[in-house]
Amino acid sequence: LKPRTAALWPPHTYAIPDAGGAYDPHLWLDPQNAKVIVRIIEKTLSARYPQHAEAYRRNVQTTLARLDALNAELKAV
């Protein structure tokens, strides 16, 4: 997953890992992609609001654990 650099997500930039290079405009719906996005958000917010960095880090750890659980649940279906 590449970080966003423009106001809008560039078209045809994000590939679905297991779909032979197909593109998915709904990249945030995959728990693994969501984990990358969450980390980018944490880094961005921590840089902008360093006084809240520890809270962001804790929230990210909770969110990553929830996304791992969701990913396991989805794979079990």
BAKOLBA-159414 format. One record per atom (N, C-alpha, C): y, z, x. Coordinates in steps of 0.2 Angstrom, whole numbers, always signed. Each point is the difference from the previous one (the first is absolute). Layout:
N
y_z_x
Y_Z_X
...
This chain:
77
y_z_x
-6_+0_+4
+6_+0_-4
+6_+0_+4
+5_-4_-1
+6_-1_+4
+5_+4_-4
+5_+4_+4
+5_+3_-3
+5_-5_-3
+3_+2_-6
+5_-4_-3
+6_+0_+4
+3_-6_+1
+7_-1_+3
+5_-3_-4
-1_-2_-6
+5_-3_-4
+0_+4_-7
+5_-2_-4
+1_+3_-6
-6_-1_-5
-3_-5_+1
-6_-2_-4
-6_-1_+4
-6_+2_-2
-6_-2_+3
-1_-7_+1
+0_-3_+7
-1_-7_+1
-6_-2_-4
+0_-6_-3
-6_-3_-3
-5_-2_+5
-6_+1_-2
-6_-2_+4
+0_+3_+7
+1_+6_+0
+0_+4_+7
-6_+5_+0
-2_+2_-5
-5_+6_+0
-7_-3_-3
-5_+0_+5
-6_-2_-1
-5_+5_-3
-4_-2_-4
-5_+5_-3
-6_+0_+6
-1_+6_+2
-5_+0_+6
-7_-3_-1
-3_+1_-6
-6_-3_-1
-1_-6_-4
+6_-3_-1
+0_-6_-5
+1_-7_+4
-2_+0_+6
+0_-6_+4
+7_-3_+1
+5_+5_+1
+6_-2_+2
+5_-1_-6
-3_+1_-6
+4_-1_-6
+6_+5_+0
+5_-2_-4
+6_+4_+0
+0_+4_-7
+3_+6_+0
+1_+4_-6
+7_+3_+0
+3_-2_-5
+7_+2_-1
+0_+8_-2
-5_+3_-2
-1_+7_-2
-3_+4_+5
+3_-1_+6
-3_+4_+6
+0_+7_-1
+4_+3_-4
+0_+8_+0
-6_+2_-4
-3_-4_-4
-6_+2_-4
-6_+2_+4
-1_-2_+6
-5_+1_+4
+1_+7_+3
-5_+5_+0
+2_+6_+3
+1_+0_+7
-3_-4_+4
+1_-1_+7
+7_-3_+1
+2_-4_-3
+7_-3_+0
+5_+6_-2
-1_+3_-5
+4_+6_-2
+1_+5_+5
-5_+1_+4
+0_+5_+6
+5_-2_+5
+0_-7_+1
+5_-2_+5
+7_+0_-2
+1_-1_-7
+6_+0_-3
+3_+7_+0
-5_+5_-1
+2_+7_-1
+3_+2_+7
-4_-2_+6
+2_+2_+6
+7_-3_+2
+1_-6_-2
+7_-4_+1
+5_+4_-3
-1_+2_-6
+5_+4_-4
+1_+7_+3
-5_+3_+2
+1_+6_+4
+5_-1_+6
-2_-4_+4
+4_-2_+6
+7_-1_-1
+1_-4_-5
+7_-2_-2
+4_+6_-3
-3_+3_-4
+3_+6_-3
+1_+6_+5
-4_+1_+5
+0_+5_+5
+6_-2_+5
+1_-6_+1
+5_-3_+4
+7_+1_-3
+0_-1_-6
+6_+1_-4
+2_+7_-2
-5_+4_-1
+1_+7_-3
-4_+4_+5
+1_+1_+6
-4_+4_+5
-1_+7_-3
+4_+3_-3
+0_+7_-3
-6_+1_-5
-2_-6_-2
-6_+0_-5
-6_-3_+3
+0_-1_+6
-6_-4_+3
-7_+4_-1
+0_+7_+1
-6_+4_-1
-2_-1_-7
+4_+0_-5
-2_+0_-7
-3_-7_-1
+3_-5_+3
-3_-7_-1
-7_-1_+3
-1_+4_+6
-6_-1_+4
-5_+4_-4
+1_+6_-3
-5_+3_-5
-2_-4_-6
+5_-3_-3
-1_-4_-6
-4_-7_+2
+1_-2_+6
-4_-6_+2
-7_+2_+1
-1_+6_+3
-7_+2_+1
-4_+1_-7
+4_+3_-4
-3_+0_-7
-1_-7_-3
+4_-4_+0
+0_-7_-3
-6_-4_+4
+0_+1_+6
-6_-4_+4
-6_+3_-2
-1_+6_-1
-7_+3_-3
-1_-3_-7
+5_+0_-4
-1_-2_-7
-2_-8_+0
+3_-4_+5
-2_-7_+0
-7_-1_+3
-2_+4_+5
-7_+0_+2
-5_+1_-5
+2_+6_-4
-5_+1_-6
+0_-5_-5
+6_-3_-1
+0_-6_-5
-4_-6_+3
+1_-1_+6
-4_-6_+3
-7_+1_+0
-2_+6_+1
-8_+2_+0
-2_-1_-8
+4_+2_-4
-2_+0_-7
+0_-8_-2
+4_-4_+2
+0_-7_-2
-6_-3_+3
-2_+1_+6
-5_-3_+4
-7_+2_-4
+0_+6_-3
-6_+3_-3
-1_-4_-7
+5_-3_-2
-1_-3_-7
-4_-7_+1
